[in-house]
């Protein structure tokens, strides 16, 4: 029988609250192409009619809806449609910032494919700052506007109020509620996951939070450290509604959980091996 384990406490709240997904979702140019795009620059604004693109240089500001893109150089490629000019690609290079009411993203290069609603941002010191939190990545941020999927790829780190999550990749998936507002559906941390709070360190290979069930899980060589105390297993689960956490052994006959507790460090919870945990 599975035994509830209160040792994890509030640690898995980090999976939900470590960074605000709404800030990420808003941090792109408006996917509605009916919104006008205004481009200003300190140096020059070139219109290449034959090649069908604009190029602006030096302290470029592109504003669409409530979002502003700033860069050294901005290239906007368009096609001649039945209803006039149809911009399909925006490419920003050099000291790139994407600023919305809720977030600021920083990088060296950004490309926005308007037709598919795909945004990719790369560069050194790649980061996104939103509502008292910072998300960084070594390789890229990418966001599929139409699909509501956002990724931070390559040594991704999210920090908020002393809490920290590290993984090879952080993925947030969104859906629309009845009012048409985009809300979080699922949050994943993939590969070499380390979650650090002021009281605990959790490690594993995969962490998943499902918003509809309000349950978070961490899988694969799970280790939880709280002071000198250590718990090890194959999977851990926390119900954020009940604040009850569980840790499980592997699915094989020898699957067991392991706990090492030091007298006087804190109250020791009841724990026993759980073979054949599903």
KOLMARFI-843006 format. One record per residue (C-alpha): residue number from 0; residue in three letters; x, y, z. Coordinates in steps of 0.02 Angstrom, whole numbers, plus 50000, padded with zeros to 5 digits. Layout:
{r NUM,'ALA',{X,Y,Z}};
...
This chain:
{r 0,'UNK',{50000,50000,50000}};
{r 1,'UNK',{50063,50174,49958}};
{r 2,'UNK',{50108,50279,50111}};
{r 3,'UNK',{50082,50466,50114}};
{r 4,'UNK',{50241,50561,50146}};
{r 5,'UNK',{50232,50739,50213}};
{r 6,'UNK',{50420,50764,50204}};
{r 7,'UNK',{50412,50856,50038}};
{r 8,'UNK',{50304,50995,50110}};
{r 9,'UNK',{50284,51142,49992}};
{r 10,'UNK',{50432,51101,49880}};
{r 11,'UNK',{50330,51054,49727}};
{r 12,'UNK',{50239,51220,49731}};
{r 13,'UNK',{50397,51277,49644}};
{r 14,'UNK',{50349,51179,49489}};
{r 15,'UNK',{50194,51286,49471}};
{r 16,'UNK',{50246,51455,49539}};
{r 17,'UNK',{50431,51470,49499}};
{r 18,'UNK',{50397,51578,49348}};
{r 19,'UNK',{50241,51658,49277}};
{r 20,'UNK',{50192,51573,49114}};
{r 21,'UNK',{50078,51717,49070}};
{r 22,'UNK',{50230,51828,49058}};
{r 23,'UNK',{50309,51712,48931}};
{r 24,'UNK',{50149,51697,48832}};
{r 25,'UNK',{50133,51885,48813}};
{r 26,'UNK',{50316,51916,48770}};
{r 27,'UNK',{50300,51912,48581}};
{r 28,'UNK',{50235,52026,48447}};
{r 29,'UNK',{50048,52015,48427}};
{r 30,'UNK',{50003,51866,48316}};
{r 31,'UNK',{49854,51963,48248}};
{r 32,'UNK',{49917,52029,48082}};
{r 33,'UNK',{49774,52154,48078}};
{r 34,'UNK',{49866,52256,48209}};
{r 35,'UNK',{49974,52393,48129}};
{r 36,'UNK',{50163,52374,48145}};
{r 37,'UNK',{50256,52538,48175}};
{r 38,'UNK',{50445,52541,48147}};
{r 39,'UNK',{50561,52685,48196}};
{r 40,'UNK',{50752,52697,48191}};
{r 41,'UNK',{50890,52824,48229}};
{r 42,'UNK',{50992,52790,48071}};
{r 43,'UNK',{50896,52731,47919}};
{r 44,'UNK',{50740,52642,47860}};
{r 45,'UNK',{50762,52556,47691}};
{r 46,'UNK',{50622,52492,47582}};
{r 47,'UNK',{50679,52361,47456}};
{r 48,'UNK',{50528,52348,47343}};
{r 49,'UNK',{50601,52218,47225}};
{r 50,'UNK',{50658,52100,47363}};
{r 51,'UNK',{50501,52139,47466}};
{r 52,'UNK',{50577,52189,47633}};
{r 53,'UNK',{50608,52335,47749}};
{r 54,'UNK',{50769,52357,47847}};
{r 55,'UNK',{50789,52478,47991}};
{r 56,'UNK',{50955,52514,48077}};
{r 57,'UNK',{51015,52585,48243}};
{r 58,'UNK',{50906,52589,48398}};
{r 59,'UNK',{50760,52512,48305}};
{r 60,'UNK',{50589,52506,48388}};
{r 61,'UNK',{50450,52399,48315}};
{r 62,'UNK',{50282,52418,48403}};
{r 63,'UNK',{50131,52308,48373}};
{r 64,'UNK',{49985,52307,48494}};
{r 65,'UNK',{50053,52312,48671}};
{r 66,'UNK',{50222,52238,48628}};
{r 67,'UNK',{50385,52324,48577}};
{r 68,'UNK',{50537,52245,48494}};
{r 69,'UNK',{50702,52339,48509}};
{r 70,'UNK',{50861,52295,48412}};
{r 71,'UNK',{51011,52364,48318}};
{r 72,'UNK',{50943,52301,48151}};
{r 73,'UNK',{50769,52244,48104}};
{r 74,'UNK',{50718,52162,47941}};
{r 75,'UNK',{50534,52144,47899}};
{r 76,'UNK',{50494,52033,47749}};
{r 77,'UNK',{50325,52043,47666}};
{r 78,'UNK',{50224,51982,47519}};
{r 79,'UNK',{50103,52076,47410}};
{r 80,'UNK',{49932,52006,47450}};
{r 81,'UNK',{49758,52041,47385}};
{r 82,'UNK',{49727,52158,47530}};
{r 83,'UNK',{49898,52243,47519}};
{r 84,'UNK',{50062,52219,47611}};
{r 85,'UNK',{50070,52058,47714}};
{r 86,'UNK',{50220,52046,47833}};
{r 87,'UNK',{50269,51864,47858}};
{r 88,'UNK',{50440,51872,47944}};
{r 89,'UNK',{50524,51988,48068}};
{r 90,'UNK',{50710,51965,48103}};
{r 91,'UNK',{50797,52066,48240}};
{r 92,'UNK',{50985,52067,48267}};
{r 93,'UNK',{51094,52148,48400}};
{r 94,'UNK',{51045,52194,48579}};
{r 95,'UNK',{50871,52123,48555}};
{r 96,'UNK',{50734,52158,48681}};
{r 97,'UNK',{50552,52103,48672}};
{r 98,'UNK',{50449,52203,48796}};
{r 99,'UNK',{50267,52181,48846}};
{r 100,'UNK',{50167,52241,48995}};
{r 101,'UNK',{50212,52082,49091}};
{r 102,'UNK',{50387,52035,49036}};
{r 103,'UNK',{50553,52081,48954}};
{r 104,'UNK',{50656,51959,48851}};
{r 105,'UNK',{50839,51990,48808}};
{r 106,'UNK',{50950,51909,48676}};
{r 107,'UNK',{51057,51940,48522}};
{r 108,'UNK',{50941,51876,48386}};
{r 109,'UNK',{50755,51847,48367}};
{r 110,'UNK',{50648,51785,48223}};
{r 111,'UNK',{50459,51791,48215}};
{r 112,'UNK',{50370,51689,48081}};
{r 113,'UNK',{50200,51772,48075}};
{r 114,'UNK',{50116,51640,47965}};
{r 115,'UNK',{50152,51498,48087}};
{r 116,'UNK',{50158,51601,48245}};
{r 117,'UNK',{50334,51538,48286}};
{r 118,'UNK',{50458,51644,48383}};
{r 119,'UNK',{50640,51596,48420}};
{r 120,'UNK',{50764,51700,48519}};
{r 121,'UNK',{50950,51660,48538}};
{r 122,'UNK',{51111,51739,48600}};
{r 123,'UNK',{51226,51759,48747}};
{r 124,'UNK',{51150,51802,48915}};
{r 125,'UNK',{50981,51747,48850}};
{r 126,'UNK',{50851,51785,48983}};
{r 127,'UNK',{50671,51832,49018}};
{r 128,'UNK',{50619,51938,49167}};
{r 129,'UNK',{50439,51942,49225}};
{r 130,'UNK',{50351,51980,49390}};
{r 131,'UNK',{50500,51960,49507}};
{r 132,'UNK',{50570,51808,49419}};
{r 133,'UNK',{50706,51770,49291}};
{r 134,'UNK',{50716,51629,49163}};
{r 135,'UNK',{50878,51599,49068}};
{r 136,'UNK',{50938,51474,48939}};
{r 137,'UNK',{51100,51437,48848}};
{r 138,'UNK',{51030,51392,48677}};
{r 139,'UNK',{50863,51473,48642}};
{r 140,'UNK',{50688,51525,48690}};
{r 141,'UNK',{50555,51468,48569}};
{r 142,'UNK',{50368,51497,48571}};
{r 143,'UNK',{50232,51427,48459}};
{r 144,'UNK',{50099,51562,48477}};
{r 145,'UNK',{49959,51465,48392}};
{r 146,'UNK',{49994,51304,48487}};
{r 147,'UNK',{50024,51390,48654}};
{r 148,'UNK',{50190,51304,48685}};
{r 149,'UNK',{50346,51388,48752}};
{r 150,'UNK',{50519,51315,48782}};
{r 151,'UNK',{50682,51371,48864}};
{r 152,'UNK',{50817,51257,48792}};
{r 153,'UNK',{50993,51219,48853}};
{r 154,'UNK',{51042,51230,49037}};
{r 155,'UNK',{50877,51317,49072}};
{r 156,'UNK',{50861,51401,49242}};
{r 157,'UNK',{50711,51487,49321}};
{r 158,'UNK',{50730,51585,49484}};
{r 159,'UNK',{50595,51664,49592}};
{r 160,'UNK',{50605,51728,49771}};
{r 161,'UNK',{50746,51612,49823}};
{r 162,'UNK',{50674,51461,49732}};
{r 163,'UNK',{50763,51389,49582}};
{r 164,'UNK',{50733,51255,49450}};
{r 165,'UNK',{50866,51193,49330}};
{r 166,'UNK',{50843,51074,49183}};
{r 167,'UNK',{50903,51040,49008}};
{r 168,'UNK',{50736,51107,48948}};
{r 169,'UNK',{50586,51197,49025}};
{r 170,'UNK',{50421,51181,48932}};
{r 171,'UNK',{50256,51271,48966}};
{r 172,'UNK',{50097,51225,48872}};
{r 173,'UNK',{49945,51340,48874}};
{r 174,'UNK',{49761,51325,48833}};
{r 175,'UNK',{49617,51448,48819}};
{r 176,'UNK',{49481,51456,48950}};
{r 177,'UNK',{49298,51495,48917}};
{r 178,'UNK',{49335,51681,48919}};
{r 179,'UNK',{49469,51658,48786}};
{r 180,'UNK',{49610,51694,48908}};
{r 181,'UNK',{49768,51590,48889}};
{r 182,'UNK',{49805,51490,49047}};
{r 183,'UNK',{49933,51360,49096}};
{r 184,'UNK',{49892,51180,49049}};
{r 185,'UNK',{50056,51089,49085}};
{r 186,'UNK',{50230,51132,49144}};
{r 187,'UNK',{50379,51016,49117}};
{r 188,'UNK',{50562,51014,49166}};
{r 189,'UNK',{50658,50888,49060}};
{r 190,'UNK',{50832,50817,49091}};
{r 191,'UNK',{50948,50838,49241}};
{r 192,'UNK',{50812,50921,49345}};
{r 193,'UNK',{50864,51008,49506}};
{r 194,'UNK',{50734,51102,49608}};
{r 195,'UNK',{50801,51205,49752}};
{r 196,'UNK',{50698,51290,49887}};
{r 197,'UNK',{50755,51369,50051}};
{r 198,'UNK',{50723,51202,50138}};
{r 199,'UNK',{50741,51064,50008}};
{r 200,'UNK',{50833,51004,49853}};
{r 201,'UNK',{50742,50887,49734}};
{r 202,'UNK',{50829,50797,49591}};
{r 203,'UNK',{50766,50688,49450}};
{r 204,'UNK',{50757,50669,49262}};
{r 205,'UNK',{50583,50737,49229}};
{r 206,'UNK',{50460,50848,49324}};
{r 207,'UNK',{50281,50875,49264}};
{r 208,'UNK',{50141,50984,49331}};
{r 209,'UNK',{49963,50958,49264}};
{r 210,'UNK',{49851,51108,49297}};
{r 211,'UNK',{49687,51013,49278}};
{r 212,'UNK',{49729,50892,49418}};
{r 213,'UNK',{49841,51012,49516}};
{r 214,'UNK',{49964,50868,49538}};
{r 215,'UNK',{50152,50877,49510}};
{r 216,'UNK',{50268,50728,49485}};
{r 217,'UNK',{50455,50702,49471}};
{r 218,'UNK',{50523,50545,49387}};
{r 219,'UNK',{50686,50453,49367}};
{r 220,'UNK',{50817,50425,49503}};
{r 221,'UNK',{50726,50542,49619}};
{r 222,'UNK',{50821,50611,49767}};
{r 223,'UNK',{50754,50733,49897}};
{r 224,'UNK',{50872,50814,50021}};
{r 225,'UNK',{50817,50915,50172}};
{r 226,'UNK',{50963,50961,50281}};
{r 227,'UNK',{51058,50798,50313}};
{r 228,'UNK',{50904,50691,50278}};
{r 229,'UNK',{50887,50604,50110}};
{r 230,'UNK',{50745,50514,50021}};
{r 231,'UNK',{50773,50412,49863}};
{r 232,'UNK',{50650,50327,49745}};
{r 233,'UNK',{50594,50311,49566}};
{r 234,'UNK',{50450,50435,49571}};
{r 235,'UNK',{50379,50568,49685}};
{r 236,'UNK',{50206,50647,49678}};
{r 237,'UNK',{50124,50793,49766}};
{r 238,'UNK',{49942,50845,49765}};
{r 239,'UNK',{49942,51034,49778}};
{r 240,'UNK',{49761,51035,49836}};
{r 241,'UNK',{49793,50923,49987}};
{r 242,'UNK',{49980,50960,50009}};
{r 243,'UNK',{50008,50773,50029}};
{r 244,'UNK',{50165,50704,49947}};
{r 245,'UNK',{50215,50526,49907}};
{r 246,'UNK',{50374,50441,49849}};
{r 247,'UNK',{50376,50273,49761}};
{r 248,'UNK',{50499,50137,49718}};
{r 249,'UNK',{50524,50064,49545}};
{r 250,'UNK',{50401,49954,49452}};
{r 251,'UNK',{50506,49796,49468}};
{r 252,'UNK',{50501,49667,49607}};
{r 253,'UNK',{50651,49748,49691}};
{r 254,'UNK',{50583,49923,49680}};
{r 255,'UNK',{50606,50009,49847}};
{r 256,'UNK',{50615,50181,49922}};
{r 257,'UNK',{50757,50230,50037}};
{r 258,'UNK',{50762,50358,50175}};
{r 259,'UNK',{50908,50414,50284}};
{r 260,'UNK',{50858,50520,50434}};
{r 261,'UNK',{50972,50596,50565}};
{r 262,'UNK',{50907,50604,50744}};
{r 263,'UNK',{50863,50779,50800}};
{r 264,'UNK',{50860,50852,50625}};
{r 265,'UNK',{50669,50850,50615}};
{r 266,'UNK',{50521,50737,50648}};
{r 267,'UNK',{50544,50577,50550}};
{r 268,'UNK',{50393,50527,50443}};
{r 269,'UNK',{50331,50350,50425}};
{r 270,'UNK',{50404,50267,50272}};
{r 271,'UNK',{50421,50090,50211}};
{r 272,'UNK',{50475,50005,50048}};
{r 273,'UNK',{50346,50007,49909}};
{r 274,'UNK',{50379,49866,49785}};
{r 275,'UNK',{50286,49860,49620}};
{r 276,'UNK',{50226,50040,49637}};
{r 277,'UNK',{50123,50098,49490}};
